[in-house]
Amino acid sequence: MLRFTAETADPDTIVDALLNGDGVVAISDLFDDADIAEARRIIMAHSENDADKTTHFQAAAADDGKLNLQRRVWNLLAKGEVFSRMAAHPVLMDILRKFLGTEFIMGSIAANRILPGGPGQEPHVDYPYWDFYNADSHPIGLNGSFPMNAQVSIILDPFTVESGATGYVPGSQKELRYPTEADNFYDKCEQMTGDVGDVVLFYGVMWHCAMPNNADHDRNAVLINYLPKWVKPLEDMPAALPQEFLDAASPDMRQLLGMNYPYPKILDADAGGNAEGRK
């Protein structure tokens, strides 16, 4: 996994690594200690007594009665201004404009907290590819050569082998398909280890999963999903946010929320005239 700082995070180099290299990079020095501490405080407060939230790739944990050892916190934009700063950090925005197009949007911003003893996830790929085990429901010829996803993990607790740092198979983003038992994921995988405050950016068609937390501390991260402007988001964030937030949104935040892209719309009720084209 290539590692960069805020100063050395060259978008062209990183995009090449996401598409043609391991599929993942780490970037340090994007957020100060106060932002990391504030984000973690908010996530802990919202997840301490509420384990019954929608989650994904945790069927085995549910069967074993351990689903409460993974806690999700959704709709983070409404829970603290720090998450808006994280989602729209200029270094990330520059990289993602190169990777997903200049008008990319945000599909989700949530937290994943895995408590000590929490089991790992099923190896998978991320939204909008995450049900690719049902490949017939996706267009024929779809492949990983053009990205419709980027994932960001902002590390809030040490990501170590022991604490279950995300496992991944380097290079697996080059072939778009859902991993199977025959792929021997656990024999091939490496882990996205990192220090508190590090940011891990990866192409979500790379096979990956949270690993079991065998440490004596939580494993917390902010998870952000980014998409091209025309892909339906996972979270309906504008509907979940107060009007005051939307009214005060910065240009970058308006873009991330999909407020700049007008479709779908009721074209029968739209203003007349030529709406699309070069001129």
N, C-alpha and C positions, 0 to 999 in steps of 0.2 A: 504494500500500500504506500503510494507516494505521499509525502508529507510536505506541507507548505505553511508559510505564515501569511498574515494579512498582506505583507509587503511583497511576497514572492508568488502570490496566487495568480499566475498568468492564465487568463481564460482559455487561450488556444491550447496551452499545454494540458490543462485540466480536462477540457472537452475531449482531447485525443485520448487521455487516460481512461475516461469514462466509456468511450466508444470502442477503443482498440486495445487498451491495456487491461489492467485488472478489473476495471469497472468501478473503482472506489478510490477516493483521496481523503486525506485529513488536512484540516486547516486550523492553525492555532492563532491566538491573539485577536480574534474578532470581537470578543465580549470581555468586559472587565469583571472582576470578582464580585462587585456589587450586583451587576445584572444577573450573574449566575446564581448568587445566593437568593435574590428576590424571586427568580423563576422557580427555584427549588422550594422556597417557603410556600409559595402559592399552590404549587402542585401537591405538596404534602398536606396542606390544609384541606384541599378539595378531595383528597383520596384516602384520608385517614379512616373515615367511618363509612365509606360508600364504595363497596366493591362491585355492586351490581350495575355495571355499565357494559354496553356493547363492546365486544372485542373480537379478535380474528385469529385464526390459525392455532386455536387452543383447545381442540376437541379432546386431546388426550388428558389435558389438565382438568377439563370438565368431567371426564369419565372417572378420574382419580380423586375427585373432590378437592382439587387444589386451585380451582379457578380464582378463588379469593386472594391468591398470592400474586396475581397480576392485577394492577389497578390502572384503568384508563381515565384520563381527564380530557374531555372534549371541549371545543369552543373556547380555546385559550385566549383569543383576541378579546373576549368579553371579561376576562378574569384578571387582566393586568396589562398596563401599557408596555411593559418590558417585552411582551410577546410580539407586539407590532414592530418594535425595533429589531427584534431577532429575525422576523420573517422578511423584512425589507432591508436587511443590511446591504450597503452598497457593494461590497465585495461579492456577496452571493448574487445580487441582482445582475452584476456585470457578467458573471459566469453563466447564469441561467438564461440571460438574453441571447448569448451565443449558442447555448445548447437547445433551448426550447422555442426560440423565436422572441422577438423584441416585445411582444404583447402577451407573454405567458401569464398564467394565473396560478393561484394557490388552490389545491384541491382539499387540503385539510391541514390543520395545525392542532396537535394534541400532545398529550404526555403519555408515556408508558413507564409505569413504575413496577418493577419486579422485586418482590420482597425476598428475603433469605428463604431458601427452600423452594422458591418458585421454579417450576419446570420450564423447559424451553418450548419454543414453538415448532410447528410443522415447517420444514423447509418449503419456501414458497417464492413467488414473485409478487410485486406490489401493484396496486391500483394504477391504471385501469386494466391491467393484465391479470389481476389476482385470481380470477376464476378460469385461468387458461387450462386447467385440468379438463375443462369442458371446451376444448378447442373448436368444436364445430359451431359454437355460438359466436365465434369471432370471424372476421373477414378472411377469405382465402388469401394466402400469400403474405399475410402479416408477418413481419420479421423485425429483428432488433436493430436494423441498420439506420432507422430514423427514430429518434426517441419521442415517446409520448409520456415520459415520466422522469422526474428527478426526485430523489429523497435526501433530506437533510436530517441528521441526528445531532442535536446539541447535547453534549455529555454533561450531566449534573452530578453524577457520582462516578468514582473510578470505574472505568470499563477495563476489566482484567479478564484473564482466562477463568479465574475462580468465580468472579461475579457474573459471568455469563455474557461477556462482550459478544456482540452479534457475530455469528458465524457466516461465512460466505465462501463460495467457490470462485476463485479468480478466473476471469475470462468467460464465465458462463453467460454473461450478457450478450455474447456474440451469437448465441443460438436461442431464439425465443421459443421456450417451451417450459411447461411446469415440471419440476424435478420429480422423479419417481424413486422407488426403493432401489431399482437397478442402477441408479446413478451413484450410489454409495456416498451420499453427501458428507457424512461425518468422517469418512476416510480421507476426503479431499479438502475439507474446508479449513480455512484460516479464520482468524478472529479480528474484528475491528477494535482493537485495544486503543485506549486513549486516556488522557488526563482530564480532570474536571475543567470544563471550559473549551475543550477541543470540539471542533465541528467535523463530522464525517459526512461527506457528500458522495452519493453513489447513484448509479443507474439501476432503477428498481426491477429491471428484468433479470438482473444478476440473482442467482439462487442464494437465498440468505434466510436466517431465522435467529431469533433470540435463543441463546443457549441457557442451560440451567444455572441459576444463581446459587452457588455453593459457598458464597462468602457470608460474613456476619453483618453485612450492611446492605441497604437497598441499592438497586441499580435503576437510576432515574435518567430519563432523557426526554427532551422536547423533539417531537417527530413532525416534520413538515413535508407535505407532499405537494409538488409543483407539476403543472400540466400545460400543454399548449392551450391557447385561448379557446379552442373549439371543442375541447374535451369536457364532458359533464363532470363537475366537481364531486367529490365524495361527500363533503359536508356542505350544507346550505348555509354558509356563513352569513350572508346578508340578512337572511330571514331570522337568524338567531342573535343578531347584534342590535343594540338600541339605535334608534334613528339618529341620536346625537353623535354616535360613533361614525355612522355613515356620512353625516353632514360635514364632519370635521376631518374626514379621511384625506390623507396626503395623496398626491398624484400616483405615487408608487402603490399605496395601499388600495386606491380605487382600481388600479390595474389588477392587483393580486386578487381582489374580490370579484373580478369579472364585470365591474361596473362600466368599463369602457367598451365592452363588446356587446352589441345590442341584441344578439340573437339567443334564443328564439323570440320572435315577436309575432303579433297578430297583423300580418301584412295587409289583410283586407281592411283594417282600420288605420293603417299607417298613412302618413302624409304622402301625397302623390309625387311623381317625379322620379328621375333616375337616382337610385340609392347606392349603386355599386358600379365599379369600373375605374379605369385609370383617370378619367376626367370627370 
